[in-house]
Amino acid sequence: MTDKLKDAVRERYAAAAQQAAQGGSACCGGDCGGGPVPLTAYQAQQIADLPEKAALASLGCGNPAALAELEEGEVVLDLGSGGGIDVLLSAKRVGPTGKAYGLDMTDEMLKLARANQREAGVANVEFLKGEIEEIPLPDDSVDVIISNCVINLSADKDRVMSEAFRVLRPGGRFAVSDIVARSPIPQEFREDAAAWSACLAGALEEAEYRDKLDAAGFEEIDLEPTRTFAITGVGQFMSAFVRARKPAR
């Protein structure tokens, strides 16, 4: 990721974390009516007993913790875990014999996520500082990778896919929610750091997404649209659930 884009992403999500810590909420796409919508993907009972600030810091475009069909005892990693909502939900699903990692590069989000973990009293969770292009975990150490509207923020998506493949165990699952472009995006929009940090300018087209996952070594690749929307003067987008699997040995 170029320094300009990385700084724009970090500044946006640091501000979102501070806003959530003070009781406010934000949207990944800026205007909740025009872009990704954070909490509509979650059923009320799923988040009812989570810390309020975990929900307020939700900037995603889906509910990967539910759609990944997590099982007891699995190890799950959330790429770009933010305030921790999907990590805490995942920890419940994998139970005390499993573990949920959250990875984020923003200090303010990590501080908020760890506070939410303490408030929730969840022990099988660990939040790591780092970038999704360089995951600080060993090879073959994770059963499931989830992510919620974050991979689009990376300027090196090939590296993200490669790292995800590396840390997954053979047969491990890639199950993320992300923004996907449904039409070509104008180059000037691609170069807008604010639009990039809003989860839009960095969105891959569906064919690109499939090709990058395939090049990284994944199989059983599938993209399922969950919501479509348009940005005037830019093009069509969709929130999508993206599935893939690392081949078993």
MARMIKOL-512377 format. One record per residue (C-alpha): residue in three letters; x, y, z. Coordinates in pm, whole numbers, plus 50000, padded with zeros to 5 digits. Layout:
# residues N
ALAXYZ...
//
This chain:
# residues 249
MET500005000050000THR501375034349913ASP502055056550210LYS499325080750097LEU496655053750087LYS497845037150406ASP497785070450592ALA494285078150463VAL492995044150580ARG494685046750919GLU493385082150980ARG489825072950883TYR489675042651110ALA491445059451397ALA488745086251384ALA486035059451365ALA487465041951672GLN487545074451868GLN483975082051758ALA482775047751872ALA484615051152203GLN482625082952263GLY479305066452178GLY479005075951813SER478865054251503ALA480215056051150CYS479965038750813CYS482665023850598GLY481205040250290GLY480745074550447ASP477015079550385CYS475195049650533GLY472445054050278GLY474755052449978GLY477445027250063PRO478124997750289VAL475764995050585PRO477344982650909LEU474824965451135THR471954954750909ALA473774921750840TYR473574911551207GLN470494897951377ALA469564916851693GLN470084886751918GLN473594881351779ILE474864914751906ALA472524919952202ASP475064908952462LEU478124924452298PRO479624956952428GLU477814986352270LYS481065001452144ALA481874969751949ALA478664974651754LEU479225012051714ALA482645005351561SER481254980451309LEU482194994050966GLY481634962450767CYS479414951550481GLY478314917150599ASN478404891350876PRO481304868050796ALA481354852251142ALA477924837351074LEU478364829450705ALA481704811750763GLU479864783850949LEU482474782351224GLU482714750651429GLU483734742651786GLY487484741151834GLU488464759951518VAL491024787851499VAL489734818451314LEU491534850051203ASP489764882851124LEU491734904750882GLY491194941150976SER489284933851295GLY488434969751391GLY486474972551714GLY486294934651741ILE482634926651671ASP483354897651434VAL486174884351653LEU483914883451960LEU481114866751763SER483614841551623ALA484974833851970LYS481484823752080ARG481084800851782VAL484414782751818GLY483994779452195PRO486614775552467THR488544749152274GLY488924772651977LYS490504806751934ALA489724839151752TYR492484862851640GLY491924898451527LEU494524916551318ASP494524954251275MET497114981151197THR495365009851376ASP496325015651739GLU493025032451823MET491025002951690LEU493194978151879LYS492734997652201LEU488964997952150ALA488854960952058ARG490814950452365ALA488544971552586ASN485524954652426GLN487094920552489ARG487594928852857GLU484024941352888ALA482674910252715GLY484804887652937VAL485924866252645ALA489144846852706ASN489734828552375VAL490554860452181GLU493834877352090PHE494194910151903LEU497394914251702LYS498924945751558GLY499984942351197GLU499034945650834ILE496994921250631GLU499764920150370GLU502114905250631ILE500164883950879PRO502104878051204LEU501164841251236PRO502934808951134ASP502244788450823ASP499284764350844SER498044778351177VAL494454789551106ASP491314770151010VAL489244799550885ILE489994834850766ILE487224860550784SER487214897550703ASN484554924350684CYS484934951150418VAL488714953750460ILE490494935850176ASN489334963049936LEU491414987550143SER494704970550054ALA496744982749757ASP498514948949737LYS495674923949721ASP497884897249565ARG499984898149880VAL496854896250099MET495624865149915SER499074849349933GLU499364855750305ALA495854842650370PHE496744810850181ARG500004807250374VAL498514808750724LEU495524786550645ARG495844749750721PRO495284725350432GLY491544724450374GLY491134758050553ARG488414782150451PHE488534818150326ALA485164834250406VAL485024872050382SER482544899650324ASP483844926550090ILE482904953849846VAL483154942949482ALA482854965249176ARG480194955248925SER481464979048657PRO484834994448567ILE485855022148809PRO487225054548660GLN490965058348712GLU490625092548875PHE488335076749136ARG490845048749190GLU493465075049274ASP491275093249529ALA492675084149874ALA489465094650052ALA487355072749823TRP489825044349878SER489595047050257ALA485785047250221CYS485965011150088LEU485045020249733ALA487985030349511GLY489964999049596ALA487184974349518LEU488094946549276GLU485794935948996GLU484414900649038ALA486644885148770GLU489724901448927TYR488774888149270ARG488404852949137ASP491674855048943LYS493674866949245LEU492304839549469ASP493034813849198ALA496584826949150ALA497194823949525GLY496274787049508PHE492664787049633GLU489934764549496GLU486114763249525ILE485964800849470ASP482524816649491LEU481184852349517GLU477644856949645PRO476084891949619THR474344903449938ARG473554939549849THR473974961749545PHE474294999449527ALA475445026549289ILE477725056549331THR476645084449098GLY479245091848835VAL481375062048940GLY479535029348885GLN477844999249037PHE479064980749346MET477964951449558SER478564938449904ALA479454901949855PHE480334871050054VAL483514856449906ARG484304819649971ALA487334798849881ARG489264769250020LYS492924759850049PRO493364725349897ALA493764696650140ARG497034677750117
//
